[in-house]
Each structure stands twice: as C-alpha cells, then as structure tokens.
Amino acid sequence: MVIGAPFAEPGAASARASPQVTVIIATYNRSGALRYAISSVLAQTYRDFELLVVGDACTDDSASVAAEFADPRVRWHNLSTNCGNQFGPNNHGLGQARGRYIAYLGHDDLWHRDHLATLVGAIEAHEADLVFSLTLEIGPPEKPTRHVLGLCPDGVYHWSIWAPPSAWLHRHDVVGRMGAWRDYQSMVVPTDVEFLARAFEQHMHIVPVAELTTFKLTSVQRTKAYLDRAGDEQKEWWGRLQREDDLRYREMLAVLADYARRHLDSTSRFALPSRSTSGSLVDAFRVRRGLPPAPRRPGVQVAPLFTDRAALRFLNSDGDIAPAQDRNTLHGSGDVPADGLFVGLNWHSLEMDLEGRKWRWMDRNAEIVVTRPTGRSRRLAVELAPGPGFAGREARLVLRDANGEIIAGMPINEGGTFAFDVPLPAGAGATFFLDAEGGGSLIPEDPRVLNFRVFGLSWAD
C-alpha cells in the first residue's frame, strides 16, 4: 500500500539508534497546512524523534512539501488506497514506528516547541501508558471562538473528557496490548474517540498534563476546508508561536474571559452581607486576623443608606426584587430616582427556583430604602408568600418607620400581592422596616428564620 520512500539516504534510518518518539502525521491533500505542522515538529526542543508523514493516497504536492525539509528524521509514506480517515495512516505509521513512544499531530494542527519535552517528561515521571496536554481549539476567522480541550479540573482523567490525538503521547506497546486504530465505518463514534475510550476501558494509566502545548484548527469547523490548499491560518498561527513567547498565557486568559462572560456566576464579585452596619465588615476582618475591633472614633458621621449609592448597588443587583426601572437608574446613571424603591440591609441572599422566579427571604427588620421621597402618601405593594417560620401560626406582616412605629400591618394566610399606605417624608431619603409578628421558628440545618418569601416590591399607585 506504500508509494514512495524515506527522504534519508538508503539504510541511514536503520543505521541510527531507535528514537525515543515516533511522530505520526496522517494527511490528505492539505499541503499548505501540512508545511506548518511539520515545521512545528522540527522546532521541538526535544530532539530525539522520527517523523512519519503518511498520506492517505494523496494526489497533491504533499510529498514535495515533506521533501523540502531535507531532514533525515522526516519520512514520507503514501498509501495506495484512500481510507477516508486517519485510522489507516495512523496504523501504517504504527507499523513503521521505531520509537518507544508514539505522538500524533493532525495536519491542520500545531505544537508549541515544548510539546514533546513536556509529554515525555510526564509519561516517564508518572509511569503512564498515555498522557495528553491541553489543547487550544481555535475557531475559524468568521467565528473566532476559543475552547480548551482536555481540561481535567481535579488532575485525574475521567470518562468522557475529550482530548484530541494531537495532544496525546502513548507508549508504543499500548497498541500491542489494546489493539490498533479501528475502521471508522465499523462503529458509531469517531475512531479517535473510540481509541481513547478503549484505553480507558482497558485500564490504561492515563494522565492529563495541565500545560497548553497543542493548537488545533479543526477542519470540521471550516466549510470546504479540504479545498483550501494555502494553509493561511496555519501560517498565521505558526508565525505567532514563533514570535510571541507569551501566546499560550494570553490565549488561556482569553478563554477564561470568554467563559466568565458566558457564566457570570463564575466571576468573583464583592457581596455585601445583609447584617452589615457602618464599619462592621472591617471590624470582622480585624477579628479574623487576630486583632480587636478598633475603638469607635468620635465625630465620625455615618452616611444614611439612601445616599450611599455604592452600598445600594451591591444590595440591589441585576434581577433583584426591587423595581427594574429603579435598579437601572441606580446602576446606569449618576443619580438615584425620585421615590426610588430599593432593598436595604437585613435581607437574605437572592434565590431562584427552576422556573427562574427570584425572591429574598426577609430577615428581622428588613429595610426598604426610598431615595428622594416626594413627600406624598403612596401605596407600597409587596408580593410575597408566608414561609415555614410561622409553623402553622398566623402569619402577620408589619411595616415600621425609622422610629420603630408600626405604620401598617395585616395578617397573611397565603401568597399574593399586599399593599400598605406609606406616608413619604420629603427629603433626601427614608428607610422603612418590614417585619413579621408571630413567626420565628427555625427549620433543621438552616440558621435563617424563614418567615416571608418576598418576590417583589413596587409602588401600587
């Protein structure tokens, strides 16, 4: 099935000592991309390897591209019959391989110069059967996505984490123990997926390596990729790998940033505890560090919450139970709205059910902050449901003013929207307190008193 011969002098390959690593590149009519794949192999800092470039019955100039390198470690083989998949060229390469270890490189893909050194060090240090590095999967120019393949968060390989063959290094004898690559037409899953799955099922010692050394420009994401003979993307990325020493670091940061954009809950953000008072957080930090709280300094003026836009922002995040228009004004402008309605201190964290409905459990003296009140009476609508804190007793909700006087209250037997008449004093702001009467029971394994679940606050008039 082989047409062609090694580019080394006859007998030179067999005269040399067997290399530690055999690299196999399976290729089919992608000479432009192939040039850069070969370049990335020959640029390895680990030098003890041979490179078998195996064409799947190529009809283009791939043989000439391989010959251009004039490197005795590079040998070209071309199958006489097209297999239509890498399993054929890979198995042929395995039959010719002399190395103790086997590495694969897709003809579309590239290696960082430390790829082989990293994986050989890992497979020997761990006495592993197969190791793989992290792969940066690079989307096409029209969809410039980035994904990291082969990431094992706990450092252990688990079924069915995927790493592409370009990131693998395995012992040569693995094939003797578990069998060669299988014909893709004989099974449902792709042949490379099946090879890794079979290694796992046969209890091969598989070790992930937390180093980014492989750059994958997969043809599946590029329409009619096999009609592109130029390899312009590979040329660009190979140039960057040569010029930019910090490319791996910056690309990993880009992947992390993209993940954070899609999963906002993964980003670290400051959260203001509900039972905070002026200076209490720093005092708590001091105690945690082994210091006593600092004495209170006389004359320090405490800013009321309705003037503290930073605190209000932390307490009223996106999608919270305060009116959306008021929250948008708070977060998007330099001012607070007139008669703005906000959650203050003494509320438990925002929660959400499977249908996406959000609520907060009330703590004792849950604050409702009004910014720039207009001095008129308004009806406060509270959408809520009684919780398990009442344990079968009558559920009663009350509203107090800043002096602690009850200005409204009513019994609540079931969920719904309940309205209170609230006289608003004119001025910079006002604070009211929602509270429960008759509740207070705890439920197992929850330190909160779950009296009322509040879904929303609004003005009813």
C-alpha positions as CSV (number, residue, x, y, z in Angstrom):
1,M,0.0,0.0,0.0
2,V,3.0,2.3,0.2
3,I,4.3,4.5,-2.6
4,G,7.5,6.4,-2.0
5,A,10.4,6.0,0.4
6,P,12.2,7.9,3.2
7,F,14.0,11.0,2.2
8,A,17.0,9.9,4.2
9,E,19.8,8.0,2.4
10,P,19.0,4.3,2.0
11,G,20.0,2.5,5.1
12,A,20.6,5.6,7.1
13,A,17.4,5.3,9.2
14,S,18.1,1.7,10.2
15,A,21.7,2.5,11.0
16,R,20.7,5.1,13.6
17,A,19.7,4.2,17.1
18,S,15.9,3.9,17.5
19,P,14.5,7.3,18.5
20,Q,12.6,7.7,21.7
21,V,9.5,9.2,20.0
22,T,7.8,8.4,16.7
23,V,5.6,11.3,15.5
24,I,2.8,10.3,13.0
25,I,1.1,12.9,10.8
26,A,-1.8,11.5,8.9
27,T,-2.6,13.7,5.9
28,Y,-4.7,14.0,2.8
29,N,-4.2,16.8,0.2
30,R,-3.6,19.6,2.6
31,S,-0.1,20.5,1.6
32,G,-0.4,24.2,2.7
33,A,-1.4,23.3,6.2
34,L,1.0,20.3,6.3
35,R,4.0,22.5,5.8
36,Y,3.4,24.3,9.2
37,A,2.5,21.1,11.0
38,I,5.9,19.6,10.0
39,S,7.6,22.9,10.9
40,S,6.2,22.7,14.4
41,V,7.5,19.2,14.9
42,L,11.0,20.0,13.7
43,A,11.1,23.1,16.0
44,Q,10.7,20.9,19.1
45,T,13.1,21.4,22.0
46,Y,13.0,17.7,22.5
47,R,15.1,16.4,19.5
48,D,15.1,12.6,19.8
49,F,12.3,11.7,17.4
50,E,11.4,10.5,14.0
51,L,8.6,11.9,11.9
52,L,6.4,9.7,9.7
53,V,4.2,11.7,7.3
54,V,1.6,9.3,6.0
55,G,-0.6,10.3,3.1
56,D,-4.0,8.8,2.7
57,A,-3.4,8.2,-1.1
58,C,-2.6,11.9,-1.6
59,T,-2.8,13.3,-5.1
60,D,-1.4,16.8,-4.4
61,D,2.1,18.0,-3.8
62,S,2.3,16.8,-0.1
63,A,5.3,14.6,-1.0
64,S,7.2,17.6,-2.3
65,V,6.4,19.6,0.8
66,A,7.7,16.9,3.1
67,A,10.8,16.6,0.9
68,E,11.5,20.4,1.1
69,F,12.7,20.0,4.7
70,A,15.6,17.7,3.8
71,D,15.7,16.4,7.3
72,P,16.7,12.7,7.8
73,R,14.2,12.4,10.6
74,V,11.3,13.0,8.2
75,R,10.0,10.0,6.2
76,W,7.2,10.2,3.7
77,H,4.8,7.3,3.0
78,N,1.7,7.4,0.8
79,L,-1.0,4.8,0.9
80,S,-2.1,3.4,-2.5
81,T,-5.7,3.2,-1.3
82,N,-7.6,6.0,0.4
83,C,-9.1,5.1,3.8
84,G,-11.0,8.3,4.2
85,N,-9.9,8.7,7.8
86,Q,-6.8,8.9,10.0
87,F,-7.2,5.3,11.2
88,G,-5.4,3.9,8.1
89,P,-2.4,6.3,8.0
90,N,-2.1,6.0,11.8
91,N,-2.0,2.2,11.7
92,H,0.5,2.3,8.8
93,G,2.7,4.7,10.8
94,L,2.5,2.4,13.8
95,G,3.7,-0.4,11.7
96,Q,6.7,1.6,10.7
97,A,7.4,3.3,14.0
98,R,10.6,2.6,15.9
99,G,10.1,4.9,18.9
100,R,9.4,3.9,22.4
101,Y,6.6,6.5,22.5
102,I,4.0,7.5,19.9
103,A,2.8,11.0,19.3
104,Y,0.2,12.1,16.7
105,L,-0.2,15.5,15.0
106,G,-3.1,16.4,12.8
107,H,-2.0,18.1,9.5
108,D,-4.2,21.1,10.5
109,D,-2.7,21.4,13.9
110,L,0.5,22.9,15.5
111,W,2.6,22.2,18.5
112,H,4.3,24.6,20.9
113,R,8.1,24.0,20.8
114,D,7.9,22.3,24.3
115,H,5.2,19.9,23.5
116,L,7.3,16.7,23.2
117,A,9.5,17.7,26.1
118,T,6.5,18.2,28.3
119,L,4.8,15.0,27.5
120,V,7.9,12.8,27.6
121,G,8.7,14.2,31.0
122,A,5.1,13.5,32.2
123,I,4.8,9.9,30.9
124,E,8.1,9.0,32.5
125,A,7.5,10.8,35.8
126,H,4.1,9.1,36.2
127,E,5.0,5.8,34.5
128,A,1.8,6.3,32.5
129,D,0.5,4.5,29.4
130,L,-0.9,7.6,27.8
131,V,-0.6,11.3,28.6
132,F,-2.2,14.3,27.0
133,S,-1.7,18.1,27.2
134,L,-4.2,20.9,27.0
135,T,-5.4,21.9,23.5
136,L,-6.5,25.3,22.4
137,E,-9.3,24.7,19.8
138,I,-9.3,27.7,17.5
139,G,-12.5,28.7,15.7
140,P,-12.4,29.9,12.1
141,P,-12.0,33.7,11.3
142,E,-15.7,34.2,10.8
143,K,-16.4,32.7,14.3
144,P,-13.2,33.3,16.3
145,T,-14.1,31.1,19.3
146,R,-11.6,29.5,21.7
147,H,-12.0,26.4,23.7
148,V,-9.6,24.4,25.9
149,L,-9.8,20.7,25.4
150,G,-8.5,18.1,27.8
151,L,-9.0,20.1,31.0
152,C,-9.4,17.8,34.0
153,P,-10.2,20.0,37.0
154,D,-9.0,17.6,39.7
155,G,-5.9,16.5,37.7
156,V,-7.4,13.0,37.1
157,Y,-8.7,11.7,33.8
158,H,-12.5,10.9,33.9
159,W,-14.7,9.4,31.3
160,S,-15.7,11.1,29.0
161,I,-13.3,14.1,29.0
162,W,-12.1,14.6,25.5
163,A,-8.6,15.4,24.3
164,P,-7.7,15.2,20.6
165,P,-4.9,12.9,19.3
166,S,-2.7,15.9,18.5
167,A,-2.3,16.2,22.3
168,W,-1.5,12.6,23.0
169,L,1.7,10.7,23.7
170,H,1.4,6.9,24.5
171,R,3.8,4.0,24.9
172,H,4.3,2.0,21.7
173,D,3.3,-1.2,23.4
174,V,-0.1,0.2,24.2
175,V,-1.2,-0.8,20.7
176,G,0.0,-4.3,21.3
177,R,-1.9,-4.6,24.5
178,M,-5.2,-3.0,23.4
179,G,-5.2,-3.2,19.6
180,A,-4.7,-0.7,16.7
181,W,-7.0,2.1,15.5
182,R,-10.3,0.7,14.2
183,D,-12.0,1.5,11.0
184,Y,-14.4,4.3,11.5
185,Q,-17.1,2.6,9.3
186,S,-17.3,-0.2,11.9
187,M,-18.6,1.9,14.7
188,V,-20.8,4.8,15.7
189,V,-18.3,7.1,17.4
190,P,-15.3,8.6,15.6
191,T,-12.2,6.4,15.6
192,D,-10.1,8.8,17.8
193,V,-12.8,9.0,20.4
194,E,-13.1,5.2,20.4
195,F,-9.3,4.7,20.8
196,L,-9.2,6.9,23.9
197,A,-12.3,5.3,25.3
198,R,-10.9,1.8,24.7
199,A,-7.7,2.8,26.5
200,F,-9.8,3.9,29.5
201,E,-12.0,0.8,29.5
202,Q,-8.9,-1.4,29.4
203,H,-7.5,0.4,32.5
204,M,-4.6,2.1,30.8
205,H,-2.9,4.6,33.1
206,I,-4.0,7.9,31.5
207,V,-2.5,11.1,32.9
208,P,-3.7,14.6,31.9
209,V,-0.9,17.3,31.8
210,A,-2.0,20.8,32.7
211,E,0.1,22.6,30.1
212,L,-1.2,24.1,26.9
213,T,1.0,22.8,24.1
214,T,-1.4,22.0,21.3
215,F,-3.1,24.4,18.9
216,K,-6.0,22.8,16.9
217,L,-7.5,24.4,13.8
218,T,-10.0,21.6,13.2
219,S,-11.3,21.2,9.6
220,V,-14.7,20.2,10.8
221,Q,-15.4,23.9,11.8
222,R,-14.2,25.2,8.4
223,T,-16.6,24.7,5.5
224,K,-14.8,23.0,2.5
225,A,-11.5,23.1,4.3
226,Y,-10.0,20.4,2.0
227,L,-10.5,22.7,-1.0
228,D,-8.1,25.2,0.7
229,R,-4.6,24.5,-0.3
230,A,-3.0,27.6,1.1
231,G,-2.9,27.0,4.9
232,D,-3.1,30.7,5.6
233,E,-4.5,30.2,9.1
234,Q,-1.7,27.7,10.0
235,K,0.8,30.2,8.6
236,E,-0.5,33.0,10.8
237,W,-0.6,30.8,14.0
238,W,2.8,29.3,13.3
239,G,4.2,32.8,13.0
240,R,2.7,33.8,16.3
241,L,4.0,30.8,18.0
242,Q,7.5,31.7,16.9
243,R,7.2,35.4,17.7
244,E,5.1,35.6,20.8
245,D,6.6,33.9,23.9
246,D,3.5,34.6,26.0
247,L,1.0,33.4,23.4
248,R,-0.1,30.4,25.4
249,Y,-0.7,32.6,28.5
250,R,-2.6,35.3,26.7
251,E,-4.8,32.7,24.9
252,M,-5.6,31.0,28.1
253,L,-6.7,34.3,29.6
254,A,-8.9,34.9,26.6
255,V,-10.6,31.6,27.1
256,L,-11.1,32.4,30.8
257,A,-12.6,35.8,30.0
258,D,-15.0,34.2,27.4
259,Y,-16.1,31.6,30.0
260,A,-16.7,34.4,32.6
261,R,-18.8,36.3,30.1
262,R,-21.0,33.2,29.5
263,H,-21.1,32.2,33.2
264,L,-21.3,35.4,35.2
265,D,-21.6,33.4,38.4
266,S,-18.0,32.2,37.9
267,T,-16.6,35.7,38.4
268,S,-15.5,36.9,41.9
269,R,-17.6,39.8,42.9
270,F,-17.9,41.6,46.2
271,A,-21.1,40.7,48.1
272,L,-22.4,42.9,51.0
273,P,-23.7,40.7,53.9
274,S,-27.2,41.6,54.8
275,R,-26.5,42.2,58.5
276,S,-23.8,44.8,58.0
277,T,-23.5,48.2,59.6
278,S,-21.0,51.0,59.2
279,G,-17.6,49.7,59.9
280,S,-18.8,46.2,60.8
281,L,-17.1,44.4,57.9
282,V,-13.6,45.8,58.7
283,D,-14.1,45.0,62.4
284,A,-15.0,41.4,61.4
285,F,-11.9,41.2,59.2
286,R,-9.7,42.5,62.1
287,V,-11.1,39.8,64.4
288,R,-10.4,37.2,61.8
289,R,-6.8,38.3,61.6
290,G,-6.4,38.2,65.3
291,L,-6.9,41.9,66.1
292,P,-9.6,43.5,68.2
293,P,-12.1,45.9,66.6
294,A,-10.8,49.4,66.5
295,P,-12.3,51.9,69.0
296,R,-15.1,54.0,67.6
297,R,-13.8,57.4,66.7
298,P,-15.9,60.3,68.0
299,G,-17.3,62.7,65.4
300,V,-17.5,60.1,62.5
301,Q,-20.7,60.8,60.6
302,V,-22.4,57.7,59.2
303,A,-23.9,58.3,55.8
304,P,-27.5,57.2,55.6
305,L,-28.0,54.3,53.2
306,F,-30.2,56.2,50.8
307,T,-27.3,58.5,50.0
308,D,-24.7,55.6,49.7
309,R,-25.0,54.6,46.0
310,A,-22.2,52.1,46.2
311,A,-23.9,50.2,49.0
312,L,-27.3,50.4,47.3
313,R,-25.8,49.0,44.1
314,F,-24.3,46.0,46.0
315,L,-27.6,45.4,47.7
316,N,-29.7,45.6,44.5
317,S,-28.1,43.5,41.8
318,D,-29.4,42.7,38.4
319,G,-32.6,40.8,38.5
320,D,-33.3,41.6,42.2
321,I,-36.7,42.1,43.7
322,A,-36.7,46.0,43.6
323,P,-38.4,47.6,40.6
324,A,-36.3,47.1,37.4
325,Q,-36.6,50.8,36.3
326,D,-35.2,52.0,39.7
327,R,-32.4,49.5,39.6
328,N,-31.5,50.5,36.0
329,T,-31.4,54.2,37.1
330,L,-29.2,53.3,40.1
331,H,-26.7,51.3,38.1
332,G,-26.7,53.3,34.8
333,S,-26.8,57.0,35.8
334,G,-25.1,59.4,38.1
335,D,-28.2,59.9,40.3
336,V,-30.9,58.0,42.2
337,P,-34.5,58.2,41.1
338,A,-37.2,60.2,42.9
339,D,-39.3,57.8,45.1
340,G,-36.8,55.1,44.2
341,L,-37.6,51.8,45.9
342,F,-34.7,49.6,47.0
343,V,-33.8,46.7,49.2
344,G,-31.6,47.8,52.1
345,L,-29.9,45.8,54.9
346,N,-31.3,42.7,56.7
347,W,-32.4,40.6,53.7
348,H,-31.2,37.1,52.9
349,S,-29.5,36.4,49.6
350,L,-31.3,36.4,46.3
351,E,-32.6,32.9,45.4
352,M,-34.2,31.4,42.2
353,D,-36.3,28.4,41.5
354,L,-36.1,26.1,38.5
355,E,-38.6,28.3,36.6
356,G,-36.4,31.3,37.1
357,R,-38.6,33.1,39.7
358,K,-36.5,35.1,42.2
359,W,-37.1,36.0,45.8
360,R,-35.5,37.0,49.0
361,W,-36.3,35.7,52.5
362,M,-36.8,38.5,55.0
363,D,-34.5,38.8,57.9
364,R,-35.6,40.7,61.1
365,N,-36.1,44.4,60.4
366,A,-35.7,44.0,56.6
367,E,-35.0,47.5,55.3
368,I,-36.9,49.2,52.4
369,V,-35.0,52.3,51.3
370,V,-36.7,55.1,49.4
371,T,-34.5,57.6,47.6
372,R,-35.5,61.3,47.1
373,P,-39.1,60.8,48.5
374,T,-41.6,63.4,47.1
375,G,-43.4,63.9,50.4
376,R,-46.7,62.3,49.4
377,S,-48.5,59.1,50.5
378,R,-48.0,56.1,48.3
379,R,-49.2,52.5,48.3
380,L,-46.4,50.0,48.7
381,A,-47.1,46.7,47.0
382,V,-45.3,43.6,48.3
383,E,-45.5,40.3,46.5
384,L,-44.8,37.5,49.0
385,A,-45.7,34.2,50.4
386,P,-45.5,33.0,54.1
387,G,-42.8,30.6,54.9
388,P,-42.1,27.8,57.4
389,G,-41.1,30.2,60.2
390,F,-44.7,30.5,61.3
391,A,-45.1,26.7,61.8
392,G,-48.9,26.9,61.4
393,R,-49.4,30.1,63.4
394,E,-51.0,33.2,62.0
395,A,-48.6,34.9,59.6
396,R,-48.6,38.7,60.2
397,L,-46.6,41.3,58.3
398,V,-45.9,44.8,59.7
399,L,-44.2,47.9,58.3
400,R,-42.4,50.2,60.7
401,D,-40.9,53.7,60.1
402,A,-37.4,54.9,61.1
403,N,-38.6,55.5,64.7
404,G,-39.9,51.9,65.0
405,E,-43.5,52.9,65.0
406,I,-45.9,50.5,63.1
407,I,-47.5,52.3,60.3
408,A,-49.2,49.4,58.6
409,G,-49.8,45.7,59.1
410,M,-52.0,42.8,58.1
411,P,-52.5,39.1,58.6
412,I,-51.4,36.9,55.6
413,N,-52.7,33.4,55.1
414,E,-51.4,32.7,51.6
415,G,-49.3,34.2,48.9
416,G,-50.2,37.2,46.9
417,T,-49.6,40.9,46.5
418,F,-50.4,43.1,49.6
419,A,-50.5,46.9,49.7
420,F,-49.7,49.3,52.5
421,D,-50.3,53.0,52.6
422,V,-47.0,54.7,53.3
423,P,-46.6,58.4,54.1
424,L,-43.3,59.5,52.5
425,P,-41.5,62.4,54.2
426,A,-39.9,64.9,51.7
427,G,-36.1,64.9,51.8
428,A,-33.0,63.0,50.7
429,G,-34.5,59.6,51.6
430,A,-36.4,57.4,54.0
431,T,-36.0,53.9,55.5
432,F,-38.8,51.6,56.5
433,F,-38.7,48.1,58.0
434,L,-40.6,45.0,57.0
435,D,-41.0,42.6,59.9
436,A,-43.0,39.6,60.9
437,E,-45.1,39.1,64.0
438,G,-45.9,35.7,65.4
439,G,-43.2,33.9,63.4
440,G,-39.7,32.9,64.4
441,S,-39.5,29.1,64.2
442,L,-36.3,27.6,62.8
443,I,-36.1,24.6,60.5
444,P,-33.4,22.0,60.7
445,E,-30.0,22.8,59.2
446,D,-30.9,26.4,58.3
447,P,-29.9,29.3,60.6
448,R,-32.3,31.7,59.0
449,V,-35.8,32.4,60.2
450,L,-37.9,31.8,57.0
451,N,-41.0,33.9,57.8
452,F,-41.8,35.5,54.4
453,R,-40.5,34.9,50.9
454,V,-40.7,38.3,49.1
455,F,-40.8,38.2,45.2
456,G,-41.0,41.8,44.5
457,L,-41.5,45.4,45.8
458,S,-43.3,48.2,43.8
459,W,-45.5,51.2,44.1
460,A,-49.1,50.3,43.5
461,D,-50.3,53.8,42.5
